[in-house]
Amino acid sequence: MIFTTSLNKNHEFRRLYNKGKNAASRCVVVYCGRNGRAENRLGITVSAKLGGAVQRNRIRRRLKEIYRKNEQSLRTGYDIILVARMQSRHTRFSELETSVLYLLKKLGLKIGDSKEHESSKVL
């Protein structure tokens, strides 16, 4: 990932959970907040309730690949956390990708898809 580093520290995750914006679908929850840097930081959370290590790592790899493929179309300067839900175990990759991209768009993280730009269009 070119424009992104990992979000590792527990207090950084807690800060976003408590004060960040969030959006949820049936298979994933996205938390985001500004970080004051020139790069994004990504954290992925997959609970032990979702299965054994093999299943959790598979979900983690899928979420990381979705982010990697769409990284160039995201705004920079944000901390982003992707939290897998139980339904993500049984969801196809394409559906998971659609869900994540919809949530990123909803939070205004996709370039050209923010709410500010929509309201400023002249018809």
N, CA, C and O atoms as CSV, one atom per row, in Angstrom:
chain,resi,resn,atom,element,x,y,z
A,1,MET,N,N,0.836,-1.161,0.000
A,1,MET,CA,C,0.000,0.000,0.000
A,1,MET,C,C,0.889,1.234,0.000
A,1,MET,O,O,1.737,1.410,0.875
A,2,ILE,N,N,0.682,2.068,-0.979
A,2,ILE,CA,C,1.569,3.192,-1.239
A,2,ILE,C,C,1.348,4.343,-0.264
A,2,ILE,O,O,2.307,4.875,0.294
A,3,PHE,N,N,0.092,4.730,-0.054
A,3,PHE,CA,C,-0.207,5.932,0.723
A,3,PHE,C,C,-0.636,5.624,2.146
A,3,PHE,O,O,-1.183,6.495,2.823
A,4,THR,N,N,-0.404,4.409,2.616
A,4,THR,CA,C,-0.988,3.991,3.882
A,4,THR,C,C,0.023,3.276,4.766
A,4,THR,O,O,0.867,2.519,4.286
A,5,THR,N,N,-0.078,3.532,6.065
A,5,THR,CA,C,0.674,2.777,7.059
A,5,THR,C,C,-0.327,2.086,7.975
A,5,THR,O,O,-1.531,2.319,7.873
A,6,SER,N,N,0.169,1.243,8.863
A,6,SER,CA,C,-0.709,0.489,9.748
A,6,SER,C,C,-1.055,1.295,10.995
A,6,SER,O,O,-0.256,2.089,11.492
A,7,LEU,N,N,-2.252,1.067,11.474
A,7,LEU,CA,C,-2.707,1.623,12.728
A,7,LEU,C,C,-2.543,0.508,13.751
A,7,LEU,O,O,-3.232,-0.508,13.658
A,8,ASN,N,N,-1.644,0.667,14.730
A,8,ASN,CA,C,-1.274,-0.429,15.612
A,8,ASN,C,C,-1.645,-0.246,17.076
A,8,ASN,O,O,-1.969,-1.217,17.760
A,9,LYS,N,N,-1.602,0.965,17.554
A,9,LYS,CA,C,-1.724,1.191,18.989
A,9,LYS,C,C,-3.178,1.176,19.454
A,9,LYS,O,O,-4.064,1.711,18.788
A,10,ASN,N,N,-3.404,0.553,20.607
A,10,ASN,CA,C,-4.737,0.402,21.157
A,10,ASN,C,C,-5.412,1.753,21.383
A,10,ASN,O,O,-6.606,1.892,21.118
A,11,HIS,N,N,-4.674,2.743,21.866
A,11,HIS,CA,C,-5.288,4.043,22.139
A,11,HIS,C,C,-5.744,4.736,20.860
A,11,HIS,O,O,-6.692,5.520,20.892
A,12,GLU,N,N,-5.080,4.459,19.728
A,12,GLU,CA,C,-5.501,5.028,18.448
A,12,GLU,C,C,-6.827,4.404,17.995
A,12,GLU,O,O,-7.699,5.096,17.469
A,13,PHE,N,N,-6.967,3.106,18.201
A,13,PHE,CA,C,-8.231,2.440,17.882
A,13,PHE,C,C,-9.347,2.984,18.771
A,13,PHE,O,O,-10.425,3.317,18.278
A,14,ARG,N,N,-9.098,3.078,20.075
A,14,ARG,CA,C,-10.118,3.557,21.007
A,14,ARG,C,C,-10.552,4.983,20.691
A,14,ARG,O,O,-11.731,5.320,20.802
A,15,ARG,N,N,-9.580,5.829,20.289
A,15,ARG,CA,C,-9.909,7.215,19.938
A,15,ARG,C,C,-10.899,7.254,18.785
A,15,ARG,O,O,-11.861,8.021,18.823
A,16,LEU,N,N,-10.676,6.436,17.759
A,16,LEU,CA,C,-11.595,6.418,16.624
A,16,LEU,C,C,-12.946,5.816,16.996
A,16,LEU,O,O,-13.986,6.300,16.547
A,17,TYR,N,N,-12.938,4.772,17.804
A,17,TYR,CA,C,-14.205,4.172,18.226
A,17,TYR,C,C,-15.057,5.192,18.970
A,17,TYR,O,O,-16.274,5.231,18.790
A,18,ASN,N,N,-14.430,6.018,19.804
A,18,ASN,CA,C,-15.169,6.960,20.635
A,18,ASN,C,C,-15.493,8.278,19.940
A,18,ASN,O,O,-16.576,8.827,20.146
A,19,LYS,N,N,-14.576,8.799,19.121
A,19,LYS,CA,C,-14.747,10.149,18.581
A,19,LYS,C,C,-14.819,10.214,17.061
A,19,LYS,O,O,-15.106,11.276,16.508
A,20,GLY,N,N,-14.567,9.116,16.380
A,20,GLY,CA,C,-14.574,9.139,14.925
A,20,GLY,C,C,-15.965,8.985,14.348
A,20,GLY,O,O,-16.910,8.615,15.045
A,21,LYS,N,N,-16.074,9.276,13.060
A,21,LYS,CA,C,-17.330,9.037,12.346
A,21,LYS,C,C,-17.387,7.556,11.994
A,21,LYS,O,O,-16.350,6.909,11.842
A,22,ASN,N,N,-18.603,7.018,11.865
A,22,ASN,CA,C,-18.715,5.616,11.497
A,22,ASN,C,C,-19.911,5.385,10.590
A,22,ASN,O,O,-20.860,6.168,10.556
A,23,ALA,N,N,-19.832,4.287,9.861
A,23,ALA,CA,C,-20.925,3.835,9.001
A,23,ALA,C,C,-20.876,2.314,9.025
A,23,ALA,O,O,-19.804,1.716,9.110
A,24,ALA,N,N,-22.060,1.692,8.948
A,24,ALA,CA,C,-22.108,0.245,9.074
A,24,ALA,C,C,-22.994,-0.372,8.008
A,24,ALA,O,O,-23.965,0.229,7.547
A,25,SER,N,N,-22.631,-1.590,7.630
A,25,SER,CA,C,-23.466,-2.426,6.782
A,25,SER,C,C,-23.601,-3.761,7.499
A,25,SER,O,O,-23.154,-3.904,8.637
A,26,ARG,N,N,-24.212,-4.733,6.845
A,26,ARG,CA,C,-24.433,-6.006,7.529
A,26,ARG,C,C,-23.150,-6.827,7.654
A,26,ARG,O,O,-23.106,-7.767,8.447
A,27,CYS,N,N,-22.101,-6.496,6.889
A,27,CYS,CA,C,-20.888,-7.308,6.957
A,27,CYS,C,C,-19.642,-6.547,7.421
A,27,CYS,O,O,-18.625,-7.173,7.721
A,28,VAL,N,N,-19.698,-5.229,7.486
A,28,VAL,CA,C,-18.513,-4.478,7.912
A,28,VAL,C,C,-18.934,-3.130,8.503
A,28,VAL,O,O,-19.964,-2.567,8.133
A,29,VAL,N,N,-18.107,-2.623,9.437
A,29,VAL,CA,C,-18.280,-1.289,9.999
A,29,VAL,C,C,-16.996,-0.518,9.700
A,29,VAL,O,O,-15.897,-1.055,9.840
A,30,VAL,N,N,-17.140,0.742,9.286
A,30,VAL,CA,C,-15.983,1.588,8.992
A,30,VAL,C,C,-15.988,2.769,9.949
A,30,VAL,O,O,-16.985,3.482,10.062
A,31,TYR,N,N,-14.873,2.972,10.634
A,31,TYR,CA,C,-14.660,4.134,11.485
A,31,TYR,C,C,-13.583,4.985,10.830
A,31,TYR,O,O,-12.621,4.451,10.278
A,32,CYS,N,N,-13.736,6.309,10.887
A,32,CYS,CA,C,-12.688,7.169,10.322
A,32,CYS,C,C,-12.585,8.462,11.107
A,32,CYS,O,O,-13.525,8.883,11.781
A,33,GLY,N,N,-11.427,9.076,11.003
A,33,GLY,CA,C,-11.174,10.366,11.630
A,33,GLY,C,C,-9.911,10.970,11.055
A,33,GLY,O,O,-9.031,10.250,10.585
A,34,ARG,N,N,-9.819,12.280,11.090
A,34,ARG,CA,C,-8.632,12.953,10.565
A,34,ARG,C,C,-7.442,12.644,11.460
A,34,ARG,O,O,-7.584,12.491,12.673
A,35,ASN,N,N,-6.244,12.553,10.836
A,35,ASN,CA,C,-5.055,12.249,11.629
A,35,ASN,C,C,-3.982,13.326,11.545
A,35,ASN,O,O,-2.962,13.217,12.226
A,36,GLY,N,N,-4.177,14.361,10.733
A,36,GLY,CA,C,-3.213,15.455,10.654
A,36,GLY,C,C,-1.924,15.093,9.951
A,36,GLY,O,O,-0.930,15.805,10.091
A,37,ARG,N,N,-1.912,14.018,9.205
A,37,ARG,CA,C,-0.720,13.575,8.475
A,37,ARG,C,C,-0.987,13.636,6.976
A,37,ARG,O,O,-2.109,13.901,6.545
A,38,ALA,N,N,0.041,13.391,6.197
A,38,ALA,CA,C,-0.096,13.387,4.740
A,38,ALA,C,C,-0.406,11.993,4.214
A,38,ALA,O,O,-0.382,11.764,3.005
A,39,GLU,N,N,-0.694,11.070,5.106
A,39,GLU,CA,C,-0.959,9.694,4.697
A,39,GLU,C,C,-2.151,9.154,5.481
A,39,GLU,O,O,-2.538,9.709,6.510
A,40,ASN,N,N,-2.719,8.077,4.985
A,40,ASN,CA,C,-3.768,7.370,5.714
A,40,ASN,C,C,-3.125,6.307,6.586
A,40,ASN,O,O,-2.022,5.833,6.316
A,41,ARG,N,N,-3.850,5.945,7.645
A,41,ARG,CA,C,-3.441,4.807,8.469
A,41,ARG,C,C,-4.628,3.861,8.533
A,41,ARG,O,O,-5.758,4.287,8.773
A,42,LEU,N,N,-4.370,2.579,8.319
A,42,LEU,CA,C,-5.428,1.579,8.243
A,42,LEU,C,C,-5.299,0.570,9.374
A,42,LEU,O,O,-4.211,0.074,9.665
A,43,GLY,N,N,-6.425,0.278,10.002
A,43,GLY,CA,C,-6.499,-0.777,11.001
A,43,GLY,C,C,-7.631,-1.714,10.635
A,43,GLY,O,O,-8.691,-1.266,10.198
A,44,ILE,N,N,-7.421,-3.006,10.807
A,44,ILE,CA,C,-8.441,-3.998,10.505
A,44,ILE,C,C,-8.664,-4.833,11.758
A,44,ILE,O,O,-7.716,-5.335,12.361
A,45,THR,N,N,-9.941,-4.977,12.144
A,45,THR,CA,C,-10.293,-5.738,13.324
A,45,THR,C,C,-11.203,-6.888,12.935
A,45,THR,O,O,-12.236,-6.696,12.294
A,46,VAL,N,N,-10.798,-8.096,13.336
A,46,VAL,CA,C,-11.615,-9.287,13.103
A,46,VAL,C,C,-11.672,-10.039,14.429
A,46,VAL,O,O,-10.651,-10.521,14.920
A,47,SER,N,N,-12.849,-10.137,14.997
A,47,SER,CA,C,-13.034,-10.748,16.307
A,47,SER,C,C,-12.818,-12.258,16.268
A,47,SER,O,O,-13.002,-12.897,15.232
A,48,ALA,N,N,-12.432,-12.806,17.394
A,48,ALA,CA,C,-12.273,-14.258,17.515
A,48,ALA,C,C,-13.604,-14.971,17.362
A,48,ALA,O,O,-13.629,-16.173,17.099
A,49,LYS,N,N,-14.707,-14.262,17.521
A,49,LYS,CA,C,-16.034,-14.853,17.357
A,49,LYS,C,C,-16.307,-15.265,15.909
A,49,LYS,O,O,-17.209,-16.060,15.645
A,50,LEU,N,N,-15.527,-14.723,14.977
A,50,LEU,CA,C,-15.746,-15.009,13.560
A,50,LEU,C,C,-15.163,-16.340,13.123
A,50,LEU,O,O,-15.383,-16.758,11.986
A,51,GLY,N,N,-14.439,-17.005,13.977
A,51,GLY,CA,C,-13.899,-18.312,13.631
A,51,GLY,C,C,-12.461,-18.450,14.072
A,51,GLY,O,O,-11.930,-17.620,14.809
A,52,GLY,N,N,-11.844,-19.518,13.603
A,52,GLY,CA,C,-10.450,-19.776,13.929
A,52,GLY,C,C,-9.519,-18.842,13.180
A,52,GLY,O,O,-9.962,-17.971,12.431
A,53,ALA,N,N,-8.228,-19.030,13.389
A,53,ALA,CA,C,-7.229,-18.147,12.800
A,53,ALA,C,C,-7.288,-18.148,11.273
A,53,ALA,O,O,-7.077,-17.110,10.646
A,54,VAL,N,N,-7.569,-19.290,10.678
A,54,VAL,CA,C,-7.620,-19.375,9.219
A,54,VAL,C,C,-8.742,-18.500,8.673
A,54,VAL,O,O,-8.529,-17.740,7.728
A,55,GLN,N,N,-9.931,-18.597,9.257
A,55,GLN,CA,C,-11.059,-17.785,8.807
A,55,GLN,C,C,-10.820,-16.297,9.052
A,55,GLN,O,O,-11.114,-15.466,8.193
A,56,ARG,N,N,-10.287,-15.966,10.225
A,56,ARG,CA,C,-10.034,-14.557,10.537
A,56,ARG,C,C,-8.999,-13.962,9.602
A,56,ARG,O,O,-9.169,-12.837,9.132
A,57,ASN,N,N,-7.928,-14.698,9.322
A,57,ASN,CA,C,-6.904,-14.187,8.415
A,57,ASN,C,C,-7.427,-14.043,6.993
A,57,ASN,O,O,-7.027,-13.127,6.275
A,58,ARG,N,N,-8.321,-14.943,6.579
A,58,ARG,CA,C,-8.904,-14.845,5.244
A,58,ARG,C,C,-9.731,-13.570,5.119
A,58,ARG,O,O,-9.640,-12.871,4.110
A,59,ILE,N,N,-10.534,-13.263,6.132
A,59,ILE,CA,C,-11.333,-12.032,6.132
A,59,ILE,C,C,-10.411,-10.815,6.132
A,59,ILE,O,O,-10.650,-9.849,5.408
A,60,ARG,N,N,-9.365,-10.865,6.941
A,60,ARG,CA,C,-8.411,-9.760,7.023
A,60,ARG,C,C,-7.726,-9.520,5.675
A,60,ARG,O,O,-7.572,-8.375,5.250
A,61,ARG,N,N,-7.319,-10.589,5.013
A,61,ARG,CA,C,-6.688,-10.455,3.697
A,61,ARG,C,C,-7.642,-9.858,2.672
A,61,ARG,O,O,-7.240,-9.029,1.856
A,62,ARG,N,N,-8.902,-10.274,2.710
A,62,ARG,CA,C,-9.889,-9.746,1.776
A,62,ARG,C,C,-10.108,-8.253,1.990
A,62,ARG,O,O,-10.151,-7.491,1.024
A,63,LEU,N,N,-10.247,-7.825,3.245
A,63,LEU,CA,C,-10.445,-6.408,3.531
A,63,LEU,C,C,-9.229,-5.580,3.132
A,63,LEU,O,O,-9.365,-4.475,2.607
A,64,LYS,N,N,-8.047,-6.118,3.382
A,64,LYS,CA,C,-6.824,-5.413,3.021
A,64,LYS,C,C,-6.703,-5.273,1.500
A,64,LYS,O,O,-6.263,-4.231,1.013
A,65,GLU,N,N,-7.082,-6.289,0.757
A,65,GLU,CA,C,-7.030,-6.245,-0.703
A,65,GLU,C,C,-8.037,-5.239,-1.257
A,65,GLU,O,O,-7.729,-4.513,-2.202
A,66,ILE,N,N,-9.225,-5.191,-0.685
A,66,ILE,CA,C,-10.227,-4.205,-1.108
A,66,ILE,C,C,-9.678,-2.800,-0.916
A,66,ILE,O,O,-9.803,-1.953,-1.801
A,67,TYR,N,N,-9.073,-2.554,0.236
A,67,TYR,CA,C,-8.491,-1.246,0.494
A,67,TYR,C,C,-7.350,-0.956,-0.483
A,67,TYR,O,O,-7.274,0.137,-1.045
A,68,ARG,N,N,-6.474,-1.928,-0.682
A,68,ARG,CA,C,-5.323,-1.729,-1.564
A,68,ARG,C,C,-5.751,-1.378,-2.990
A,68,ARG,O,O,-5.173,-0.487,-3.611
A,69,LYS,N,N,-6.759,-2.075,-3.504
A,69,LYS,CA,C,-7.229,-1.838,-4.862
A,69,LYS,C,C,-7.825,-0.446,-5.044
A,69,LYS,O,O,-7.775,0.105,-6.144
A,70,ASN,N,N,-8.380,0.122,-3.995
A,70,ASN,CA,C,-9.082,1.399,-4.086
A,70,ASN,C,C,-8.370,2.537,-3.366
A,70,ASN,O,O,-8.922,3.628,-3.221
A,71,GLU,N,N,-7.162,2.286,-2.922
A,71,GLU,CA,C,-6.413,3.267,-2.136
A,71,GLU,C,C,-6.198,4.589,-2.878
A,71,GLU,O,O,-6.270,5.654,-2.264
A,72,GLN,N,N,-5.938,4.539,-4.174
A,72,GLN,CA,C,-5.636,5.753,-4.930
A,72,GLN,C,C,-6.859,6.663,-5.072
A,72,GLN,O,O,-6.701,7.843,-5.386
A,73,SER,N,N,-8.060,6.155,-4.852
A,73,SER,CA,C,-9.263,6.978,-4.982
A,73,SER,C,C,-9.757,7.506,-3.635
A,73,SER,O,O,-10.855,8.057,-3.555
A,74,LEU,N,N,-8.960,7.344,-2.578
A,74,LEU,CA,C,-9.364,7.803,-1.247
A,74,LEU,C,C,-8.627,9.079,-0.860
A,74,LEU,O,O,-7.486,9.305,-1.265
A,75,ARG,N,N,-9.295,9.898,-0.075
A,75,ARG,CA,C,-8.655,11.109,0.459
A,75,ARG,C,C,-7.548,10.708,1.422
A,75,ARG,O,O,-7.626,9.657,2.059
A,76,THR,N,N,-6.524,11.537,1.530
A,76,THR,CA,C,-5.428,11.257,2.454
A,76,THR,C,C,-5.610,12.077,3.730
A,76,THR,O,O,-6.354,13.058,3.759
A,77,GLY,N,N,-4.913,11.650,4.780
A,77,GLY,CA,C,-4.968,12.354,6.049
A,77,GLY,C,C,-6.000,11.795,7.013
A,77,GLY,O,O,-6.465,12.505,7.905
A,78,TYR,N,N,-6.362,10.534,6.844
A,78,TYR,CA,C,-7.377,9.914,7.694
A,78,TYR,C,C,-6.858,8.631,8.333
A,78,TYR,O,O,-6.022,7.925,7.768
A,79,ASP,N,N,-7.377,8.350,9.527
A,79,ASP,CA,C,-7.238,7.032,10.140
A,79,ASP,C,C,-8.518,6.286,9.814
A,79,ASP,O,O,-9.615,6.816,9.989
A,80,ILE,N,N,-8.379,5.053,9.339
A,80,ILE,CA,C,-9.530,4.252,8.932
A,80,ILE,C,C,-9.447,2.895,9.615
A,80,ILE,O,O,-8.400,2.248,9.600
A,81,ILE,N,N,-10.550,2.469,10.212
A,81,ILE,CA,C,-10.630,1.138,10.805
A,81,ILE,C,C,-11.756,0.381,10.131
A,81,ILE,O,O,-12.875,0.882,10.030
A,82,LEU,N,N,-11.463,-0.820,9.671
A,82,LEU,CA,C,-12.465,-1.717,9.107
A,82,LEU,C,C,-12.712,-2.825,10.124
A,82,LEU,O,O,-11.788,-3.547,10.497
A,83,VAL,N,N,-13.954,-2.958,10.572
A,83,VAL,CA,C,-14.319,-3.975,11.554
A,83,VAL,C,C,-15.225,-4.993,10.866
A,83,VAL,O,O,-16.308,-4.654,10.390
A,84,ALA,N,N,-14.770,-6.239,10.821
A,84,ALA,CA,C,-15.553,-7.295,10.189
A,84,ALA,C,C,-16.680,-7.731,11.112
A,84,ALA,O,O,-16.503,-7.848,12.325
A,85,ARG,N,N,-17.848,-7.970,10.511
A,85,ARG,CA,C,-18.986,-8.502,11.248
A,85,ARG,C,C,-19.173,-9.969,10.882
A,85,ARG,O,O,-18.558,-10.471,9.942
A,86,MET,N,N,-20.024,-10.641,11.631
A,86,MET,CA,C,-20.245,-12.074,11.448
A,86,MET,C,C,-20.624,-12.422,10.010
A,86,MET,O,O,-20.185,-13.449,9.492
A,87,GLN,N,N,-21.426,-11.590,9.363
A,87,GLN,CA,C,-21.893,-11.867,8.002
A,87,GLN,C,C,-20.742,-11.869,6.992
A,87,GLN,O,O,-20.883,-12.462,5.922
A,88,SER,N,N,-19.627,-11.237,7.289
A,88,SER,CA,C,-18.510,-11.165,6.340
A,88,SER,C,C,-17.892,-12.533,6.063
A,88,SER,O,O,-17.222,-12.710,5.046
A,89,ARG,N,N,-18.107,-13.499,6.950
A,89,ARG,CA,C,-17.586,-14.851,6.708
A,89,ARG,C,C,-18.209,-15.494,5.487
A,89,ARG,O,O,-17.552,-16.250,4.771
A,90,HIS,N,N,-19.489,-15.192,5.245
A,90,HIS,CA,C,-20.240,-15.868,4.192
A,90,HIS,C,C,-20.480,-14.987,2.973
A,90,HIS,O,O,-21.197,-15.388,2.055
A,91,THR,N,N,-19.899,-13.809,2.950
A,91,THR,CA,C,-20.125,-12.864,1.864
A,91,THR,C,C,-19.065,-13.035,0.783
A,91,THR,O,O,-17.879,-13.202,1.070
A,92,ARG,N,N,-19.522,-12.987,-0.469
A,92,ARG,CA,C,-18.573,-13.064,-1.586
A,92,ARG,C,C,-17.714,-11.812,-1.623
A,92,ARG,O,O,-18.110,-10.757,-1.128
A,93,PHE,N,N,-16.528,-11.940,-2.217
A,93,PHE,CA,C,-15.578,-10.827,-2.279
A,93,PHE,C,C,-16.205,-9.605,-2.944
A,93,PHE,O,O,-16.056,-8.491,-2.441
A,94,SER,N,N,-16.898,-9.790,-4.056
A,94,SER,CA,C,-17.476,-8.658,-4.786
A,94,SER,C,C,-18.518,-7.922,-3.947
A,94,SER,O,O,-18.591,-6.694,-3.995
A,95,GLU,N,N,-19.320,-8.653,-3.182
A,95,GLU,CA,C,-20.315,-8.024,-2.312
A,95,GLU,C,C,-19.640,-7.280,-1.156
A,95,GLU,O,O,-20.063,-6.190,-0.771
A,96,LEU,N,N,-18.597,-7.883,-0.620
A,96,LEU,CA,C,-17.843,-7.239,0.454
A,96,LEU,C,C,-17.206,-5.943,-0.042
A,96,LEU,O,O,-17.223,-4.926,0.651
A,97,GLU,N,N,-16.646,-5.993,-1.249
A,97,GLU,CA,C,-16.026,-4.806,-1.838
A,97,GLU,C,C,-17.056,-3.709,-2.062
A,97,GLU,O,O,-16.805,-2.548,-1.740
A,98,THR,N,N,-18.202,-4.061,-2.604
A,98,THR,CA,C,-19.264,-3.087,-2.827
A,98,THR,C,C,-19.688,-2.437,-1.522
A,98,THR,O,O,-19.901,-1.226,-1.464
A,99,SER,N,N,-19.809,-3.233,-0.487
A,99,SER,CA,C,-20.218,-2.743,0.818
A,99,SER,C,C,-19.190,-1.763,1.397
A,99,SER,O,O,-19.554,-0.689,1.875
A,100,VAL,N,N,-17.919,-2.136,1.352
A,100,VAL,CA,C,-16.862,-1.271,1.889
A,100,VAL,C,C,-16.796,0.037,1.112
A,100,VAL,O,O,-16.688,1.106,1.714
A,101,LEU,N,N,-16.858,-0.028,-0.213
A,101,LEU,CA,C,-16.785,1.187,-1.030
A,101,LEU,C,C,-17.979,2.104,-0.782
A,101,LEU,O,O,-17.833,3.326,-0.758
A,102,TYR,N,N,-19.158,1.514,-0.599
A,102,TYR,CA,C,-20.346,2.315,-0.287
A,102,TYR,C,C,-20.157,3.061,1.033
A,102,TYR,O,O,-20.481,4.245,1.132
A,103,LEU,N,N,-19.633,2.370,2.041
A,103,LEU,CA,C,-19.437,3.001,3.345
A,103,LEU,C,C,-18.371,4.098,3.278
A,103,LEU,O,O,-18.526,5.147,3.903
A,104,LEU,N,N,-17.296,3.866,2.529
A,104,LEU,CA,C,-16.262,4.895,2.375
A,104,LEU,C,C,-16.830,6.124,1.670
A,104,LEU,O,O,-16.507,7.257,2.027
A,105,LYS,N,N,-17.675,5.894,0.669
A,105,LYS,CA,C,-18.325,6.999,-0.034
A,105,LYS,C,C,-19.268,7.747,0.901
A,105,LYS,O,O,-19.320,8.977,0.886
A,106,LYS,N,N,-20.006,7.007,1.708
A,106,LYS,CA,C,-20.951,7.600,2.656
A,106,LYS,C,C,-20.240,8.501,3.666
A,106,LYS,O,O,-20.778,9.529,4.076
A,107,LEU,N,N,-19.031,8.108,4.063
A,107,LEU,CA,C,-18.253,8.899,5.021
A,107,LEU,C,C,-17.477,10.034,4.352
A,107,LEU,O,O,-16.817,10.813,5.040
A,108,GLY,N,N,-17.545,10.140,3.035
A,108,GLY,CA,C,-16.874,11.224,2.318
A,108,GLY,C,C,-15.388,10.988,2.120
A,108,GLY,O,O,-14.637,11.948,1.949
A,109,LEU,N,N,-14.944,9.744,2.136
A,109,LEU,CA,C,-13.519,9.450,1.988
A,109,LEU,C,C,-13.096,9.212,0.541
A,109,LEU,O,O,-11.904,9.233,0.234
A,110,LYS,N,N,-14.055,8.988,-0.342
A,110,LYS,CA,C,-13.702,8.758,-1.748
A,110,LYS,C,C,-13.591,10.104,-2.449
A,110,LYS,O,O,-14.438,10.976,-2.259
A,111,ILE,N,N,-12.554,10.275,-3.256
A,111,ILE,CA,C,-12.337,11.515,-3.981
A,111,ILE,C,C,-13.437,11.685,-5.020
A,111,ILE,O,O,-13.739,10.766,-5.782
A,112,GLY,N,N,-14.030,12.875,-5.036
A,112,GLY,CA,C,-15.091,13.164,-5.986
A,112,GLY,C,C,-16.448,12.676,-5.557
A,112,GLY,O,O,-17.427,12.895,-6.270
A,113,ASP,N,N,-16.546,12.013,-4.401
A,113,ASP,CA,C,-17.823,11.476,-3.955
A,113,ASP,C,C,-18.285,12.087,-2.642
A,113,ASP,O,O,-19.211,11.565,-2.021
A,114,SER,N,N,-17.671,13.168,-2.204
A,114,SER,CA,C,-18.028,13.708,-0.898
A,114,SER,C,C,-19.347,14.462,-0.953
A,114,SER,O,O,-19.793,14.871,-2.025
A,115,LYS,N,N,-19.961,14.642,0.190
A,115,LYS,CA,C,-21.244,15.323,0.284
A,115,LYS,C,C,-21.103,16.806,-0.041
A,115,LYS,O,O,-22.038,17.411,-0.564
A,116,GLU,N,N,-19.949,17.403,0.260
A,116,GLU,CA,C,-19.749,18.819,-0.022
A,116,GLU,C,C,-19.813,19.093,-1.524
A,116,GLU,O,O,-20.386,20.096,-1.950
A,117,HIS,N,N,-19.233,18.217,-2.315
A,117,HIS,CA,C,-19.213,18.416,-3.760
A,117,HIS,C,C,-20.606,18.256,-4.367
A,117,HIS,O,O,-20.934,18.945,-5.333
A,118,GLU,N,N,-21.417,17.378,-3.829
A,118,GLU,CA,C,-22.750,17.157,-4.360
A,118,GLU,C,C,-23.616,18.389,-4.189
A,118,GLU,O,O,-24.374,18.737,-5.094
A,119,SER,N,N,-23.520,19.063,-3.039
A,119,SER,CA,C,-24.359,20.215,-2.779
A,119,SER,C,C,-23.902,21.449,-3.547
A,119,SER,O,O,-24.682,22.389,-3.701
A,120,SER,N,N,-22.670,21.478,-4.031
A,120,SER,CA,C,-22.159,22.659,-4.721
A,120,SER,C,C,-22.308,22.571,-6.243
A,120,SER,O,O,-21.881,23.477,-6.958
A,121,LYS,N,N,-22.904,21.497,-6.738
A,121,LYS,CA,C,-23.096,21.371,-8.177
A,121,LYS,C,C,-24.187,22.332,-8.658
A,121,LYS,O,O,-25.206,22.521,-7.995
A,122,VAL,N,N,-23.948,22.928,-9.818
A,122,VAL,CA,C,-24.912,23.834,-10.420
A,122,VAL,C,C,-25.614,23.085,-11.531
A,122,VAL,O,O,-24.968,22.484,-12.390
A,123,LEU,N,N,-26.952,23.120,-11.516
A,123,LEU,CA,C,-27.725,22.418,-12.545
A,123,LEU,C,C,-28.044,23.309,-13.697
A,123,LEU,O,O,-28.690,22.876,-14.652
